[in-house]
Amino acid sequence: MSDSDYDQLEFRHLKYIKAIAEEGGFTAASDRVHITQSTISTQIKQLEDFFRVDFFTREPVELTPFGVLLLAAGEDLLELREEIVDMLLALRTGEITPLRLGFSSLVEKRTLGSVTETIRRIFPYCDIKTDGDEIQALVDRVEAGDLDGALVTLPVEHRSDLTTCIVERDPLYVCMRSDDPLASHEAVPAHLLNGKLSLFQYPKMHHAAHDRMLELLHSVGITPRKANPNTNREQIQWIVQEGHYYALFRKGSRLMPGLTCRPIHGVDWTIDTAVILKPKSQHPALAMFMRELRRRSVQTAAKWARPATLNEGARVRKKKPQSVKGSSRNLRSSNRAI
């Protein structure tokens, strides 16, 4: 096809097709887009003739499979056009307000840094004001409009429909002494952790994640050992180093000498870090960032094997009782202990 062939499809065609589909007819659509019914009919017919497909049936007016496909892609393009126009207008008028981005203390510093760097790259003329807070306070502030968005670890409890987009997934591993007998396993059998694995950080800092973690542990027959809540990473590692407990850490955590991490046999559990915001974010920088996240998500969809997360149903893989290689251990790492 030549460049002129690609020029046959324009934004106005996408707008017309969206209007026809939503209004249920050409006449109602023409009123909505403020052109005559004959004009909108002629332009859609010319487009159909050029591509030699029908986007609508007539009498009744309904989308064909070709129309459904074009509408799905067209809605995304129209939304992108609005975001670009809003961005240009904001730049022209100098009305770009700083992006107010909250974050939980459970979010990795490198993740926060990566997010802010990405926003500055795709929207370089926007100041970013970051503000740390407790998770529920962040949710409340986003719902109230005091924050444009927030980075949190899932799950979160909220009263309204917030948009959630996962930024990062980190596998959960068991932290133990390097000379512990369990360290000889490539993947630790779950029954060997029963009554020995403790949850330190989430009981105090993230109740919803703590409850979800208990569900996941119980699903594989692990009853955690009770321990006093602790939010200090070094202290948690020291407790493990003393040989009193095992703890759950994100894969790749920076550990003290003498400690190591192993996955739990037969499970793929992750901690998900996500950005939350209202469905229609008013800040153009955040809207562009969410689009970038969705683009990345599509590109890497095949990479994720849908592991169970603190935000989703437990997923336990049935395998023979032997050491396991691969699985989710190739996912990205981080430095936060639970």
N, C-alpha and C positions, 0 to 999 in steps of 0.2 A: 504494500500500500504506500502511496505517496503522502507527503505532508498535508496536501490538500484534502486527502481522504480523512485524515484524523480531524481536520477542522470541521467536518460535517456535524460532529457532536459538540454542542456548546452548553454552557451553564443554563441558558434559557430553556433548552430542551429538557434538562434534568428537572428544572423547576416546574415545567408544564406537566411532565410525567408524574411527578410527586403530587401535584395538585389534582390531576385527574384521578389518580388512585385513591387519594384521601377523600375527595368530594363525590366520587362515584359516577362521574360523567363529565363530558366536555363542556356543557353549558355552565354548570356550577363552577368548574375549574376556571373558565374564562372570566367569570365574575371575580374570582379570588385573585387572579393575576392581572386583572384589569386590561385584558385584550379581548377582541371579538372572538366569538365561538368559531367562526369560519377560519380565522387566522391560526388559532391553536390547532384546529383539526388539520388544516393544510400543512402546517409545519411538522406535526407528528407523522402525517402520511408520507411526506417527503423523506423523513428520516427512516421510516419503515421500508420505503421503496429502495433507498440507497443501500441499506444493510440486508434487504431481502428477507426480513422477518417481520412478524407482527408483535407489537408490544402490548396491544389490547385486543380483546374480542369486542365486537359491537353487538348491542342489543342482546343481553346486557353488556355494559362496559366493564370488563374485568381484565386484570393483568394476565398475560400469558407467561409461561416460564421465562421467556426472554425479557419480558417486562419486569418480572420479579427480580431477575438478576441485575438489570440495569438500575432499578430503583434502589436496591440494596447498596450498590456502589455509589450511586448518585447522591443518596442522602449523606454519605460520609464526605463526598466532595463538596456538597453545598455547605455542610457544617464547617469544613476547613476554610472555605471561602469567607464565611462570616467571621471566623476567628482571625483570618489575615486582615480583613477590612477593619475589624475592631482594633487590631494591633496598630495598623497604619494610622487610623484616626487618633488613637491615643498618643502615638508618637508625634503626630502633627500638632495636636493641641497641647502637648506637654502634660497630659492628665494621667500619666502612668503612675499610680501610687505604688509604694513599696509592697512587695509580696510578703504577707504575714504567714510564716510557716512555723507551726509548732512541732515539737518532737518529744518523744518519751525518752527517759533515761535508759530504757532497755534497747533503744535503737543504737546500732553501732556507729561510732564516730565516722568510720570510713563510708558507711552507707549515707549518712547525712551529708558528708562532703561530696560524694558522688552525685547525689540529687541536686545539691546547690550548684555544682559545677555544670551539670547538664542544663539546668535552667538558665544559667548565665550564658551558656553557649548558644542556645536556641532563642534567647531573648536578652541580648547583651545590655540593653538600656534600662534594665529593671533592677532596683535595689531589693535585697532580700533581708528581711528582719526575722531571725529565728528566735524562738522562745521555748524553753523547756518547761514541762509540766507533767503532772500525773496523768495517766491514760484517760480516766473518766473525765477529768477536767478538760483535757484536750478535745474529747468528743463533745462535751457541752459547749465549749467555746466555738467549735466549728459550726455546730447547730445554731448557735446564737449569732453567728456572723462576726465574732471577735477575731477569728482566724480565717484566712482563706483556705487553709488546708493543714493537715498534720500528718507526721510520720509516726506510726504506731506499730506495735507487734499485735498480731491477731490472736484470738478473737476480740472484738470489741462489742460492747453493749450500747445500743443507742435507741432513742425513741422515734426518730424520723428516718427517712430513707436517705442515707448517705451513700455516695459512690465510693467504692473501695477498689483500689488497683494495686496488685502485689508488685512490689519493687524488687524483693529478693527472697529467696527460699534457702534456708540453711539446714542441713541435716543435723539431727541430734545424735550425739555419741555419749558413751559412758566413760567418765574420767576415773582413772585408777592409778595405783602405783605401778611403775614399770616392772617391778619384780613380783607383782601380784600374779598368782596362778592363772587368773582370768586373762591376763595380758598375752598368754600363749595362744589364745583363740584369735582367729581372724575376725570372727563375729561371735559375741558372747551369747550362749543359750539363755533365753529369758528366765528359765526356772532357777538358774544360778544367781540371779539378782533378787529373787524374792526375799523381802525382809531386810535387804542390805543396801538398796538404792534409796537415796534421800532427795527430796526437793527442797532447796534452800531459799531461792530468791523469789519465785512467783507467789508463794502464799501471802507475802507482804505487799508486793508491788503490782501484781496483776492477778486478781482473784479469778477472772474468767479463764485465763490461760492455765492457772493452777488446777481448776476443776477439769478442764479439758485434758490436761496431762494425766490426771488421775484416771480418767476414763480410758485413755490409751494404754496406760500401764496395766490396769485391771483387765483389759481385753486380751492381754497375752499372759495373764496369770501372775503379774508382779504386784505385790502389796508393798508400797514403799515403807521404809523405816522412818519413824518420826524423828524430826530434828528441829532445832530452833531456827526460825527464819533468819536469814543472813543476806545482806545485799552487797557485801564486800567480796570481790572476786578472789583476792589474795587469801583472805581468811578461809573461803570455801576450799581453795586448793590446799591450804595448810591442813585443814581438817581431813581431806582426802589423803594427804601425804602421811598423816599420822596413822592411817590405816583403819580409821573408825567407820568410814562411810565410803560409798561410791556416789558420784554426782553426775548429773547430765550437763554436758557442755555442747556448744555448737562445734561442728567439725572445724578443725583448723585453729582452734583456740590457742592462744599463746600460753603455754604451761610452764610451771616451775620445773627445774631439773628433777628428774626422778618420777615424773608423772607421764602418762600416756592416755590415749583415747581409743576406744574400740566401738564399732557399731553393735547394735543388738541384733542377733540372728533372726531373720525372717520378717523384719519390719523396715519400713521406710518412713520415718517421721521427720518432719521439718518444722522449723519456726519460720513463720512468714512475716516479713516486714512490709507494710502497705501504707499508701497515702490515702487519707480519707478527706472528702470534700463534699459539698452539696452537689446534687446532680447537675445543676447549671452554674458552674463557677463563673463569677463575674470578673475574675482577674485573667487577662489574656495570657500572661506568662504561665499560669497554672494550667490553663486550657491547652496550651501548646505542649506543655510537659506531659499531660495525660495522653495526648495524641502520640507523643514519642514513646511512652510506655506501652500503649496498645500496639504500636508498630513493632516494638521489640518483642512483645508477647507473641505476636503472630510468627515472627521469625524464629523464635526459640520454642514454639509449641511442641515440636517433636522431641525436644531434648528432655522434657519433663515426663516422668513415668507416672504422674498423678500420685505422688506419695501422700500418705495421711499426714495432715498438719494439725496444729493446735486449733485450727478453724474448721476442720472438716471431719468426716467420719473416719474411724480407724480403718486402716488397710493392712491386713496381715497376710503375708504370702506363705503358702504351705510349701515347705521344702524338706528335703531329707536332712536329718540332724548332722550336718557337716559344715565345715568352714565355707563361707560364702565370699566370692570375689565380685567386684563390680557394683551392681545395683546403684543406689543413689550416692555412693561415696565419691563420685566424680563431680558432684555439684560444688558450687562456690562455698568458700569457707568464711568464717568470721571469728570474732574474739570475745563473745559474750557468754558467760556461764549462766545457767538457770539456777 
